Amino acid sequence: MEADERTARTGRPTSWNAYGEAYEDFVSALYVNAIRLRTPTRARLLAGGEFDAEEIEVGTRELVARGLLAATDDADTWRVVPPSESMPRYAAAVERRMETTRATAMQVEALWRRAAGEAPARTLEGLELLLGPEAVAERLALLHRTATSRLWWAVDASPAARRLLEEALLDPDLLAVRDGVRRRVVLDTAMLDDEAALLHLDRSRAAGHAVGVATGMPFSILVADSTAAVVDLTALERDAEGSIAVELPAAVQAISRLLEVVWGLSTPYGRHLREAAQGEARLPLPERDQRILALLTSGASDQVIARQTGVSVRTVERRVRYLMDHLGAATRFQAGVQAARRGWL
């Protein structure tokens, strides 16, 4: 009867019959009261008449667990942790739980279907269609945040990748990874004129991660740890329903092997041209030609090199021919090999 009277008076159920949002409302109300008291005690909370002894016991334990209150030497007294410290920490913990929930949604769905006798065919378990660039970009960002050991990303000029890299310009943490995560990023040379993509490579390299460029990647792929992957096909058709998130162990392993091949065929990005120790081996090129050579051996087209160096395409064509003749190379690939052998890259 007392509980019913309190519910009628305050419009709030007591702690032992509150669930979901009602329980959160109860905890929030107790927290606000604790802040108002500055140094909340069991007696002062009881004196307010809004909470009974059991509610105070349950609520203060919850607030201590969330880091919003701190216990003291007196079991009946608590210290309010400054909200400027406690609220961001608690919000970050909630966000981590939300990310984990999203990341495990496919496994939970598969478990539910098996328990309900509605298991899909084995070929569909662990696969999720990602509908459109927004869904793909969201999953790529999620895997960046949740990876714990490695994150490998081969990036073509897909709408999803461009969207995500543009957003990362404003929010650098969007594509950050946890400490200790080994990251590899391979960028298709078609993206060398994309400032957002180049900034991501520079940030990754500055953080000590491996970065490279490759030519002619057919689509984007990302692998997080050994448990999840994304195949991004939005470059083939923007709204195609072919992009997938994968958690099938064999499929993730196969995609990882594909990324190993892509990485093996890529050219390291950002290795500055340097002078060799011997005077005769010093690079006999002006700074502009050094830049052209670096882009040339990275697989960039003459048009991309022109944009990056601020000269005309015709000038680039002349300098590329000069460099190839100087190196005795018949192809751009051979030019890269000869430049590397001479210690110019």
C-alpha positions in Angstrom: 0.0 0.0 0.0 2.9 2.4 0.9 4.5 1.7 -2.5 1.2 2.4 -4.3 0.7 5.6 -2.4 4.2 6.8 -3.4 3.6 5.9 -7.0 0.3 7.9 -7.0 2.1 10.8 -5.3 5.2 11.0 -7.4 4.1 9.3 -10.6 7.2 7.1 -10.3 7.3 3.4 -9.4 9.5 2.3 -6.5 12.8 0.7 -7.3 11.7 -2.9 -6.9 9.0 -2.7 -9.5 10.6 -0.2 -12.0 12.2 -1.6 -15.2 13.6 -0.2 -18.4 13.1 3.5 -18.7 11.2 3.7 -15.4 14.3 2.4 -13.6 16.5 5.0 -15.4 14.0 7.7 -14.4 14.3 6.5 -10.8 18.1 6.5 -10.8 18.2 9.9 -12.5 15.9 11.4 -9.9 18.0 10.0 -7.0 21.2 11.4 -8.7 19.7 14.9 -9.0 18.7 14.8 -5.4 22.2 13.7 -4.4 23.7 16.6 -6.4 21.4 19.1 -4.7 22.5 17.9 -1.3 26.2 18.2 -2.3 27.1 15.7 0.4 24.3 13.2 0.3 23.7 11.0 3.3 21.2 8.2 3.9 19.4 10.3 6.5 19.1 13.4 4.3 17.9 11.4 1.3 15.3 9.8 3.6 14.3 13.2 5.0 13.3 14.4 1.6 10.4 11.9 1.6 10.8 11.0 -2.1 12.7 7.7 -1.5 12.4 5.0 1.0 15.4 3.1 2.6 15.3 0.3 0.0 15.3 2.7 -2.9 18.2 4.6 -1.5 20.1 1.4 -1.0 19.5 0.2 -4.5 19.9 3.6 -6.2 23.2 4.6 -4.5 24.8 1.3 -5.3 23.8 1.9 -9.0 25.2 5.4 -9.0 28.5 4.3 -7.4 28.7 1.5 -10.0 28.3 4.1 -12.8 31.0 6.3 -11.2 28.6 9.2 -10.5 28.8 8.8 -6.8 31.8 7.6 -4.7 31.6 5.7 -1.5 33.3 7.2 1.6 34.5 5.7 4.9 31.1 6.3 6.3 28.7 3.7 4.7 25.8 6.2 5.1 27.6 9.0 3.2 28.6 9.5 -0.4 30.6 12.0 -2.4 29.3 13.4 -5.6 31.9 12.9 -8.3 32.1 16.2 -10.3 29.8 15.8 -13.3 32.4 17.3 -15.7 34.5 14.2 -14.9 31.9 11.5 -14.3 29.4 12.2 -17.1 31.9 11.9 -20.0 33.3 8.7 -18.6 29.8 7.2 -18.1 28.7 8.4 -21.6 31.8 6.7 -23.1 31.0 3.5 -21.3 27.4 3.5 -22.6 28.7 4.2 -26.1 31.1 1.2 -25.9 28.2 -1.0 -24.8 26.1 0.3 -27.8 29.0 -0.5 -30.2 29.3 -4.0 -28.8 25.6 -4.5 -29.1 25.7 -3.4 -32.8 28.8 -5.5 -33.5 27.2 -8.7 -32.1 23.7 -8.1 -33.6 24.2 -10.7 -36.3 25.4 -13.4 -33.9 22.4 -12.7 -31.5 20.0 -12.8 -34.4 21.4 -16.2 -35.6 21.2 -17.5 -32.0 17.5 -16.4 -31.7 16.6 -17.9 -35.1 18.2 -21.3 -34.1 16.4 -21.2 -30.7 13.1 -20.4 -32.5 13.6 -23.1 -35.1 13.9 -20.5 -37.8 17.6 -20.8 -38.5 18.5 -19.5 -42.0 20.5 -21.6 -44.4 24.2 -21.9 -43.4 25.2 -19.9 -46.4 23.5 -16.8 -45.0 24.6 -17.0 -41.4 27.2 -14.4 -40.5 26.4 -12.3 -43.6 24.5 -9.0 -43.5 23.5 -6.9 -46.5 24.5 -3.3 -46.2 22.1 -1.1 -48.1 23.7 2.0 -49.5 26.8 4.1 -48.8 25.5 5.3 -45.4 25.2 1.8 -44.0 28.6 0.8 -45.4 30.3 3.9 -44.0 28.7 3.3 -40.6 29.9 -0.3 -40.5 33.4 0.7 -41.5 33.6 3.3 -38.8 32.2 0.8 -36.2 34.9 -1.7 -37.1 37.6 1.0 -36.6 36.3 1.6 -33.1 35.9 -2.0 -32.1 39.0 -3.6 -33.6 41.3 -4.9 -30.8 44.3 -6.4 -32.6 44.4 -5.4 -36.3 42.5 -3.4 -38.9 43.4 -3.7 -42.6 41.6 -1.5 -45.2 42.0 -1.4 -48.9 40.2 1.7 -50.2 39.0 2.3 -53.7 37.1 5.4 -54.8 33.8 4.2 -53.5 31.0 6.6 -52.4 31.0 5.0 -48.9 34.8 5.5 -48.5 34.7 9.0 -49.7 31.8 9.8 -47.4 33.6 8.4 -44.4 36.9 10.1 -45.2 35.2 13.4 -45.6 33.5 13.0 -42.2 36.8 12.2 -40.7 38.1 15.6 -41.7 35.8 17.1 -39.1 36.0 14.3 -36.6 39.6 12.8 -36.6 38.5 10.3 -33.9 36.0 8.7 -36.3 38.6 6.5 -37.9 40.9 6.2 -34.9 41.8 2.8 -33.6 42.7 1.6 -30.1 46.2 1.6 -28.8 48.0 -1.6 -29.9 45.9 -2.2 -33.0 48.0 -2.8 -36.1 46.6 -0.9 -39.0 47.3 -1.2 -42.7 45.8 1.2 -45.2 46.1 0.7 -49.0 44.7 3.5 -51.1 43.8 3.1 -54.8 45.8 5.6 -56.9 42.4 6.9 -58.2 42.1 8.5 -54.8 45.4 10.4 -54.9 43.6 13.6 -55.8 41.3 13.3 -52.7 42.6 15.5 -49.9 40.6 13.7 -47.3 42.1 10.3 -48.3 45.6 11.7 -48.4 45.1 13.3 -44.9 44.0 9.9 -43.6 47.1 8.3 -45.0 49.3 11.0 -43.4 47.6 10.6 -40.0 47.9 6.8 -40.2 51.6 7.0 -41.1 52.3 9.6 -38.4 50.7 7.2 -35.9 53.2 4.5 -37.0 50.8 2.4 -39.1 51.7 0.9 -42.5 50.3 2.7 -45.5 50.6 2.1 -49.3 49.0 2.8 -52.7 47.9 0.4 -55.4 46.4 0.7 -58.8 43.2 -0.9 -60.1 41.6 -2.2 -56.9 38.2 -3.5 -58.0 36.4 -2.7 -54.7 37.0 -1.7 -51.1 37.5 -4.3 -48.4 38.2 -4.1 -44.7 39.1 -6.7 -42.1 39.0 -6.2 -38.3 40.9 -8.7 -36.2 40.1 -12.2 -37.6 36.4 -12.0 -36.9 34.7 -9.4 -39.1 35.0 -7.9 -42.6 33.2 -5.5 -44.9 33.1 -5.8 -48.7 32.2 -2.4 -50.1 30.8 -2.5 -53.6 29.3 1.0 -53.7 31.8 2.0 -56.3 30.2 -0.4 -58.8 26.7 1.0 -58.3 26.0 3.6 -55.6 22.7 2.0 -54.4 23.5 -1.6 -55.2 22.5 -4.1 -52.6 25.7 -6.1 -52.9 27.9 -4.7 -50.1 28.1 -7.1 -47.1 29.3 -7.4 -43.6 30.9 -10.8 -43.0 31.5 -12.7 -39.8 31.8 -16.2 -41.2 35.3 -17.4 -40.1 36.2 -19.0 -43.4 35.0 -15.9 -45.4 36.9 -13.5 -43.2 40.0 -15.6 -43.6 39.6 -15.6 -47.4 39.2 -11.8 -47.4 42.2 -11.4 -45.2 44.3 -13.4 -47.7 43.0 -11.2 -50.5 44.1 -8.2 -48.5 47.6 -9.7 -48.1 47.8 -10.0 -51.9 46.7 -6.4 -52.3 49.3 -5.3 -49.7 52.0 -7.3 -51.4 51.3 -5.5 -54.7 51.1 -2.0 -53.2 53.8 0.6 -53.1 54.8 2.1 -49.7 53.4 5.6 -49.4 55.3 8.5 -48.0 58.7 7.1 -48.1 60.6 10.4 -48.6 63.2 10.5 -51.3 66.6 10.7 -49.6 70.2 11.2 -50.4 72.4 8.2 -50.2 75.5 8.3 -48.1 77.9 8.3 -51.1 78.2 11.5 -53.0 78.0 9.8 -56.4 74.6 8.3 -55.4 73.0 11.6 -54.5 69.7 12.2 -56.3 70.5 14.4 -59.3 67.0 15.8 -59.5 65.3 19.1 -58.5 62.6 19.0 -55.8 59.7 19.0 -58.3 61.1 16.0 -60.2 61.5 14.2 -56.9 57.8 14.7 -56.2 56.9 13.6 -59.7 59.1 10.5 -59.3 57.5 9.6 -56.0 54.0 9.9 -57.5 55.0 8.1 -60.7 56.3 5.1 -58.8 53.2 5.1 -56.6 51.1 4.5 -59.8 49.6 7.9 -60.1 48.3 9.0 -63.6 49.8 12.1 -65.3 46.6 14.0 -64.5 46.9 13.2 -60.8 50.6 14.1 -60.7 49.7 17.4 -62.4 47.1 18.3 -59.8 49.4 17.3 -56.9 52.4 19.3 -58.2 50.6 22.3 -59.6 52.0 22.0 -63.2 50.3 21.2 -66.5 49.8 17.7 -67.8 52.1 18.4 -70.7 54.9 19.4 -68.3 54.3 16.2 -66.3 54.5 14.1 -69.5 57.8 15.7 -70.4 59.3 15.2 -67.0 58.1 11.6 -66.8 59.7 10.9 -70.1 62.9 12.5 -68.9 62.9 10.4 -65.7 62.2 7.2 -67.5 65.0 7.9 -70.0 67.4 8.9 -67.2 66.6 5.6 -65.4 66.7 3.5 -68.5 63.2 2.3 -68.0 60.7 1.3 -70.6 57.7 1.3 -68.2 56.6 3.2 -65.1 57.0 -0.1 -63.1 60.6 -0.4 -64.3 61.2 3.2 -63.4 60.1 2.4 -59.8 62.4 -0.6 -59.7 65.4 1.4 -61.0 64.7 4.3 -58.6 64.5 1.9 -55.7 67.7 0.2 -56.7 69.6 3.5 -56.8 68.2 4.4 -53.3 66.1 7.2 -54.6 62.9 6.0 -52.9 
